[in-house]
Amino acid sequence: MHAIRKQTVGILMGIVSAALFISLYLWPMWWVLVLGVIIFGIALFAVAPLASKEEERTALYALGGATAIANILLMMVADQPYMQRAIIPLAVVMESGIFSWFSAAGASGSFERKSLRRFMVSCWSWNVFAVLAALFAFDVFFLGAFWSLPLLLIGSGVCAWVCIQIWQYYYAVKASQLTMWGVVVGVVMFELIWSIHLLPLDYMALGFLSAWIWYVLQLFVRFHLSGKGIDWKKQLVFLGANAVLFAFFLIYFVRWV
């Protein structure tokens, strides 16, 4: 019975997600968005209890809902039809995978398997990129939007909140115990988002670069929170490699505008 449920919950949420994003692509109207979000929300809250244990349900609500919102935002600001079409299968695979993985974790016990945690962290990282890219797009479409304090607060707040969600996969503590470090990451990202938006780059590139820095930052905070701390001998190599890749990306892949 559980095997059947494990297979069907992922398929079901994949179908709902496909219907949502295909509808938005074919009929980009506000009422389609509202109706689609309502239907997706109903499906999320109906299927989540079948795919997870009670203590893990909040994490599933957070990841499943945030992934849908992030992909909707990215689809709304994507300026090329091929980009919008590419988001559709990506969103479907992500939602289906999230529910399938959670269902599988319910059978085996928890988030302890590395493959599961890595998939979830990958989804959260994509969500951060999508939200930040959308915020940078608002600055492009509506000149001077980043003078608005609420947009900066939203971007840095999302970065902080996602960090707390990720850290909870690794440490069995309450979210409140991680709040201080989440605030630290949020403050750093507040400054970085403001600074990075001044670069003459495409909004997708700005979102990617910001999410890249955010990922490295949250990773080091996670290492710091562990009992072993940060192994600087190993991490200096990691930082050096990232610095080289960062420069390479800026020089050879980014479209300067």
C-alpha positions, -999 to 999 in steps of 0.1 A, spaced: 0 0 0 28 24 9 47 16 -23 16 25 -44 12 57 -24 48 66 -28 46 63 -66 12 81 -70 18 112 -48 47 123 -69 28 117 -102 -3 135 -89 16 166 -79 35 165 -112 2 165 -131 -12 194 -110 21 214 -116 20 207 -153 -16 219 -155 -6 251 -136 24 261 -156 11 251 -190 -21 272 -183 1 302 -173 21 298 -205 -9 295 -228 -31 321 -210 -9 346 -191 -38 363 -174 -43 373 -137 -74 352 -132 -56 321 -146 -28 327 -121 -52 331 -92 -73 300 -101 -42 279 -107 -26 289 -74 -58 281 -55 -60 246 -72 -23 240 -65 -27 250 -29 -57 227 -24 -37 198 -39 -6 206 -18 -26 205 15 -45 174 4 -15 154 -8 11 164 18 -5 143 46 -2 112 23 35 119 14 50 127 48 49 120 85 33 147 107 66 160 120 79 165 84 48 180 70 57 216 76 89 211 57 70 196 28 45 225 28 74 250 28 94 234 0 65 224 -22 48 258 -19 80 278 -22 91 259 -53 58 266 -71 59 304 -62 96 307 -72 90 291 -106 59 312 -112 79 344 -105 106 332 -128 82 324 -156 65 358 -152 98 377 -158 113 354 -184 115 375 -215 119 347 -241 93 321 -249 119 293 -249 128 302 -213 92 300 -203 89 266 -220 120 253 -202 106 263 -168 75 241 -173 92 206 -173 117 218 -147 89 228 -123 70 196 -129 101 175 -122 109 195 -91 74 192 -76 70 155 -85 105 148 -71 99 167 -38 67 147 -30 83 114 -42 114 119 -20 93 129 10 72 98 6 103 77 3 117 93 35 86 85 53 93 48 47 129 49 56 128 73 85 140 108 80 162 132 61 194 112 69 201 100 34 225 123 17 208 120 -17 175 132 -3 191 162 15 211 172 -16 180 171 -37 161 193 -12 190 217 -9 192 219 -47 155 228 -49 160 255 -22 190 269 -41 170 271 -73 142 289 -55 166 315 -41 179 321 -77 144 323 -91 133 349 -65 164 370 -67 163 369 -106 126 381 -104 136 410 -80 164 421 -103 139 419 -132 116 443 -114 145 467 -113 150 464 -150 113 466 -160 105 493 -134 135 516 -133 147 523 -98 126 496 -82 156 487 -59 152 521 -42 122 504 -26 132 491 8 105 464 7 121 447 -23 155 446 -6 139 432 25 120 405 6 152 394 -12 173 393 20 144 378 40 140 350 15 177 342 17 176 341 55 145 320 57 158 294 32 190 291 51 171 282 83 150 256 63 182 240 50 201 240 83 172 222 99 178 192 75 212 188 91 206 197 128 177 185 149 170 219 164 140 243 163 140 271 138 141 297 166 176 284 176 189 292 141 173 326 138 203 346 148 225 331 121 196 335 96 195 372 104 233 374 99 229 359 64 200 382 57 219 413 66 249 403 45 226 395 15 208 428 20 241 446 13 252 422 -15 219 424 -34 220 462 -33 257 462 -45 253 435 -72 222 451 -88 245 480 -98 265 458 -121 256 461 -158 244 426 -162 213 408 -173 188 401 -145 192 363 -148 230 367 -144 225 390 -114 202 364 -98 226 336 -105 257 355 -91 237 365 -60 224 330 -54 260 316 -59 274 339 -32 244 331 -9 250 293 -13 287 296 -3 277 318 26 250 295 40 274 265 35 301 280 56 276 290 83 264 254 83 299 241 87 304 266 116 273 253 133 285 217 131 306 202 160 337 201 138 336 237 127 352 249 94 382 230 81 399 260 66 427 239 49 400 222 28 377 251 24 404 275 11 407 252 -19 370 253 -23 369 291 -20 398 295 -45 380 272 -70 348 292 -66 367 325 -71 382 312 -103 349 299 -116 332 332 -106 357 352 -126 355 328 -155 317 331 -155 318 369 -155 343 370 -183 331 343 -207 294 336 -200 278 367 -187 260 391 -211 271 426 -202 245 452 -210 
